[in-house]
Amino acid sequence: MNENNSPRSSSSELIVGGGLVLIGILFLLNNFFNFRIEDALWPLFVIIPGLLIFGFSLSFKGETGLGFAIPGAIITMVGLILLYQNTFDHFESWAYAWALVAPTSIGLAQVFYGSIKGFPAIVETGRRMIIVGVGVFAAGAFFFEIVLGISGFFSGLREYAWPVLLIGLGIYLFVRRSGPKAAEPAGAPVQSAPETEEDAVEELD
């Protein structure tokens, strides 16, 4: 099969081609309509290079391209976070949004790259990293925004923070203590009670 016509090569070409088209449209808007896209959507100039780098990674064989896929995903995620922060003027979210950059975006790169290239082990590793990253992000968002209220963005929810936290902790402890006890491992020796006093003396000897 011709390598240039393979589905993997086509995928990378689509990503790179789409990124180039988007860059061209932005420059046309800027030139014809004097539309200063950098004032509102300047994070796109971070997102697009990240997507191009990730698309470039798909042109490699084996696991080699992962060295480009991960930086591409990191740059893209930083751009997406900046786009959100710039749109809603919520730059205080960097206190916990870093968890979406690492390890979450690294895990996303592994999942996408591993899925496209056919490496299930890389996909599984990426999934675990995503779970950890999203968990840290959620915990950080709850602590900094709801408990501390560093930005006032969710100030209306602060009065519910501690009750919800206490309820969640109580449910966790209740479920942990009331769960089924671990069964004895298979093949473990079962000691029977001595039938008579003479048997008990013999076991002690």
C-alpha beads as a LAMMPS data file, in Angstrom:
LAMMPS data file: protein, C-alpha beads

205 atoms
204 bonds

1 atom types
1 bond types

-500.0 500.0 xlo xhi
-500.0 500.0 ylo yhi
-500.0 500.0 zlo zhi

Masses

1 110.0

Atoms # bond

1 1 1 0.000 0.000 0.000
2 1 1 1.298 3.455 -0.894
3 1 1 2.283 5.305 2.308
4 1 1 1.216 8.649 0.845
5 1 1 -2.352 7.383 0.365
6 1 1 -2.705 5.744 3.779
7 1 1 -5.511 6.887 6.129
8 1 1 -2.956 8.109 8.692
9 1 1 -1.233 10.323 6.130
10 1 1 -4.612 11.658 5.005
11 1 1 -5.531 12.534 8.599
12 1 1 -2.387 14.579 9.117
13 1 1 -2.903 16.358 5.799
14 1 1 -6.485 17.247 6.747
15 1 1 -5.403 18.744 10.079
16 1 1 -2.532 20.724 8.576
17 1 1 -4.654 21.836 5.624
18 1 1 -7.515 22.944 7.849
19 1 1 -5.136 24.934 10.040
20 1 1 -3.634 26.708 7.029
21 1 1 -7.081 27.590 5.700
22 1 1 -8.072 29.060 9.073
23 1 1 -4.898 31.150 9.242
24 1 1 -5.557 32.474 5.720
25 1 1 -9.138 33.443 6.612
26 1 1 -7.953 35.346 9.680
27 1 1 -5.448 37.340 7.627
28 1 1 -8.091 38.105 4.981
29 1 1 -10.453 39.430 7.650
30 1 1 -7.664 41.571 9.009
31 1 1 -6.719 43.012 5.594
32 1 1 -10.134 43.592 4.009
33 1 1 -12.242 44.644 6.974
34 1 1 -9.549 46.081 9.253
35 1 1 -10.768 43.536 11.772
36 1 1 -8.224 43.333 14.537
37 1 1 -8.678 39.682 15.335
38 1 1 -5.748 39.776 17.739
39 1 1 -7.681 41.974 20.179
40 1 1 -10.380 39.387 20.835
41 1 1 -9.159 36.099 19.408
42 1 1 -5.395 36.371 19.768
43 1 1 -5.296 32.963 21.525
44 1 1 -6.016 31.462 18.092
45 1 1 -2.419 32.290 17.203
46 1 1 -1.465 29.860 19.977
47 1 1 -4.112 27.235 19.198
48 1 1 -3.421 26.973 15.468
49 1 1 0.342 26.299 15.731
50 1 1 -0.426 23.656 18.353
51 1 1 -2.857 21.929 15.995
52 1 1 -0.326 22.126 13.165
53 1 1 2.363 20.519 15.323
54 1 1 -0.018 17.734 16.317
55 1 1 -0.976 17.210 12.678
56 1 1 2.704 17.060 11.761
57 1 1 3.223 14.319 14.356
58 1 1 0.875 12.013 12.455
59 1 1 3.231 11.914 9.492
60 1 1 5.737 9.810 11.475
61 1 1 5.723 6.045 11.725
62 1 1 5.450 4.153 14.993
63 1 1 5.793 5.978 18.296
64 1 1 8.254 8.563 16.936
65 1 1 5.567 11.159 16.295
66 1 1 4.488 11.139 19.929
67 1 1 7.396 13.493 20.623
68 1 1 5.602 16.087 18.472
69 1 1 2.029 15.157 19.415
70 1 1 2.525 15.942 23.110
71 1 1 3.988 19.458 22.615
72 1 1 1.297 20.138 20.035
73 1 1 -1.428 19.138 22.493
74 1 1 0.128 21.215 25.288
75 1 1 0.313 24.338 23.105
76 1 1 -3.250 23.814 21.887
77 1 1 -4.576 23.413 25.425
78 1 1 -2.779 26.558 26.591
79 1 1 -4.373 28.431 23.691
80 1 1 -7.845 27.093 24.531
81 1 1 -7.481 28.127 28.171
82 1 1 -6.307 31.587 27.119
83 1 1 -9.270 31.861 24.747
84 1 1 -11.667 31.132 27.603
85 1 1 -9.876 33.462 30.022
86 1 1 -9.687 36.287 27.494
87 1 1 -13.365 35.918 26.569
88 1 1 -14.684 35.892 30.132
89 1 1 -11.872 37.922 31.773
90 1 1 -11.197 35.042 34.129
91 1 1 -7.404 34.835 34.259
92 1 1 -7.495 33.886 37.952
93 1 1 -8.425 30.385 36.831
94 1 1 -4.723 29.698 36.160
95 1 1 -4.589 28.756 39.864
96 1 1 -6.071 25.383 38.893
97 1 1 -6.335 25.389 35.077
98 1 1 -2.707 24.260 34.843
99 1 1 -3.994 20.734 35.498
100 1 1 -5.614 20.805 32.061
101 1 1 -2.206 21.499 30.518
102 1 1 -0.353 18.778 32.407
103 1 1 -1.204 16.009 32.742
104 1 1 -4.578 16.294 30.939
105 1 1 -3.386 17.539 27.543
106 1 1 -0.533 15.015 27.587
107 1 1 -3.056 12.252 28.159
108 1 1 -5.239 13.590 25.335
109 1 1 -2.255 13.531 22.980
110 1 1 -1.549 9.923 23.902
111 1 1 -5.194 8.891 23.441
112 1 1 -5.562 10.553 20.033
113 1 1 -2.147 9.521 18.751
114 1 1 -2.441 5.983 20.076
115 1 1 -5.929 5.590 18.621
116 1 1 -4.902 6.830 15.178
117 1 1 -1.656 4.858 15.074
118 1 1 -3.027 1.730 16.739
119 1 1 -1.149 1.627 20.082
120 1 1 -3.633 0.504 22.774
121 1 1 -1.026 0.681 25.551
122 1 1 -0.424 4.376 24.831
123 1 1 -4.189 4.975 24.759
124 1 1 -4.632 3.350 28.177
125 1 1 -1.800 5.390 29.680
126 1 1 -3.349 8.536 28.266
127 1 1 -6.734 7.720 29.745
128 1 1 -5.261 7.364 33.212
129 1 1 -3.492 10.717 32.860
130 1 1 -6.731 12.376 31.754
131 1 1 -8.578 11.020 34.786
132 1 1 -5.881 12.341 37.131
133 1 1 -5.708 15.721 35.399
134 1 1 -9.471 16.282 35.316
135 1 1 -9.706 15.219 38.964
136 1 1 -7.029 17.708 40.031
137 1 1 -8.702 20.425 37.939
138 1 1 -12.124 19.775 39.481
139 1 1 -10.727 19.719 43.027
140 1 1 -8.739 22.892 42.396
141 1 1 -11.727 24.681 40.857
142 1 1 -13.881 23.762 43.844
143 1 1 -11.281 24.876 46.374
144 1 1 -10.161 28.129 44.732
145 1 1 -13.488 29.268 43.294
146 1 1 -16.100 27.921 45.697
147 1 1 -14.246 27.756 49.018
148 1 1 -11.824 30.677 48.656
149 1 1 -13.595 32.668 45.933
150 1 1 -10.357 34.030 44.450
151 1 1 -12.102 35.594 41.440
152 1 1 -15.694 36.038 42.571
153 1 1 -16.717 34.267 39.360
154 1 1 -18.867 31.777 41.283
155 1 1 -19.486 33.902 44.369
156 1 1 -23.140 32.877 44.513
157 1 1 -22.136 29.288 45.236
158 1 1 -19.746 29.979 48.128
159 1 1 -22.404 29.661 50.830
160 1 1 -23.029 26.083 49.698
161 1 1 -19.358 25.068 49.588
162 1 1 -18.765 23.799 53.106
163 1 1 -22.117 21.957 53.475
164 1 1 -21.552 20.168 50.170
165 1 1 -17.964 19.346 51.162
166 1 1 -19.063 17.928 54.527
167 1 1 -21.856 15.889 52.931
168 1 1 -19.471 14.484 50.330
169 1 1 -16.898 13.564 52.982
170 1 1 -19.572 11.896 55.116
171 1 1 -20.881 9.858 52.168
172 1 1 -17.341 8.775 51.300
173 1 1 -16.626 7.597 54.877
174 1 1 -20.013 5.855 55.117
175 1 1 -19.566 3.986 51.846
176 1 1 -15.994 3.071 52.731
177 1 1 -16.930 1.624 56.145
178 1 1 -20.156 -0.065 55.118
179 1 1 -18.739 -1.775 52.042
180 1 1 -18.230 -5.560 51.919
181 1 1 -15.161 -6.859 53.668
182 1 1 -12.434 -8.307 51.559
183 1 1 -12.787 -12.049 51.139
184 1 1 -10.007 -14.349 52.275
185 1 1 -7.677 -15.311 49.459
186 1 1 -8.374 -18.600 47.751
187 1 1 -6.343 -21.493 49.065
188 1 1 -5.824 -19.968 52.512
189 1 1 -5.625 -22.651 55.201
190 1 1 -8.755 -22.975 57.326
191 1 1 -8.117 -23.747 60.976
192 1 1 -10.783 -25.829 62.657
193 1 1 -11.527 -25.559 66.358
194 1 1 -10.203 -28.471 68.445
195 1 1 -12.900 -30.982 69.202
196 1 1 -11.673 -31.986 72.699
197 1 1 -9.231 -30.783 75.356
198 1 1 -6.843 -33.619 74.391
199 1 1 -6.808 -32.370 70.782
200 1 1 -6.095 -28.855 72.004
201 1 1 -3.154 -30.069 74.124
202 1 1 -1.774 -32.027 71.156
203 1 1 -1.938 -28.903 68.919
204 1 1 -0.071 -26.877 71.549
205 1 1 2.643 -29.557 71.726

Bonds

1 1 1 2
2 1 2 3
3 1 3 4
4 1 4 5
5 1 5 6
6 1 6 7
7 1 7 8
8 1 8 9
9 1 9 10
10 1 10 11
11 1 11 12
12 1 12 13
13 1 13 14
14 1 14 15
15 1 15 16
16 1 16 17
17 1 17 18
18 1 18 19
19 1 19 20
20 1 20 21
21 1 21 22
22 1 22 23
23 1 23 24
24 1 24 25
25 1 25 26
26 1 26 27
27 1 27 28
28 1 28 29
29 1 29 30
30 1 30 31
31 1 31 32
32 1 32 33
33 1 33 34
34 1 34 35
35 1 35 36
36 1 36 37
37 1 37 38
38 1 38 39
39 1 39 40
40 1 40 41
41 1 41 42
42 1 42 43
43 1 43 44
44 1 44 45
45 1 45 46
46 1 46 47
47 1 47 48
48 1 48 49
49 1 49 50
50 1 50 51
51 1 51 52
52 1 52 53
53 1 53 54
54 1 54 55
55 1 55 56
56 1 56 57
57 1 57 58
58 1 58 59
59 1 59 60
60 1 60 61
61 1 61 62
62 1 62 63
63 1 63 64
64 1 64 65
65 1 65 66
66 1 66 67
67 1 67 68
68 1 68 69
69 1 69 70
70 1 70 71
71 1 71 72
72 1 72 73
73 1 73 74
74 1 74 75
75 1 75 76
76 1 76 77
77 1 77 78
78 1 78 79
79 1 79 80
80 1 80 81
81 1 81 82
82 1 82 83
83 1 83 84
84 1 84 85
85 1 85 86
86 1 86 87
87 1 87 88
88 1 88 89
89 1 89 90
90 1 90 91
91 1 91 92
92 1 92 93
93 1 93 94
94 1 94 95
95 1 95 96
96 1 96 97
97 1 97 98
98 1 98 99
99 1 99 100
100 1 100 101
101 1 101 102
102 1 102 103
103 1 103 104
104 1 104 105
105 1 105 106
106 1 106 107
107 1 107 108
108 1 108 109
109 1 109 110
110 1 110 111
111 1 111 112
112 1 112 113
113 1 113 114
114 1 114 115
115 1 115 116
116 1 116 117
117 1 117 118
118 1 118 119
119 1 119 120
120 1 120 121
121 1 121 122
122 1 122 123
123 1 123 124
124 1 124 125
125 1 125 126
126 1 126 127
127 1 127 128
128 1 128 129
129 1 129 130
130 1 130 131
131 1 131 132
132 1 132 133
133 1 133 134
134 1 134 135
135 1 135 136
136 1 136 137
137 1 137 138
138 1 138 139
139 1 139 140
140 1 140 141
141 1 141 142
142 1 142 143
143 1 143 144
144 1 144 145
145 1 145 146
146 1 146 147
147 1 147 148
148 1 148 149
149 1 149 150
150 1 150 151
151 1 151 152
152 1 152 153
153 1 153 154
154 1 154 155
155 1 155 156
156 1 156 157
157 1 157 158
158 1 158 159
159 1 159 160
160 1 160 161
161 1 161 162
162 1 162 163
163 1 163 164
164 1 164 165
165 1 165 166
166 1 166 167
167 1 167 168
168 1 168 169
169 1 169 170
170 1 170 171
171 1 171 172
172 1 172 173
173 1 173 174
174 1 174 175
175 1 175 176
176 1 176 177
177 1 177 178
178 1 178 179
179 1 179 180
180 1 180 181
181 1 181 182
182 1 182 183
183 1 183 184
184 1 184 185
185 1 185 186
186 1 186 187
187 1 187 188
188 1 188 189
189 1 189 190
190 1 190 191
191 1 191 192
192 1 192 193
193 1 193 194
194 1 194 195
195 1 195 196
196 1 196 197
197 1 197 198
198 1 198 199
199 1 199 200
200 1 200 201
201 1 201 202
202 1 202 203
203 1 203 204
204 1 204 205
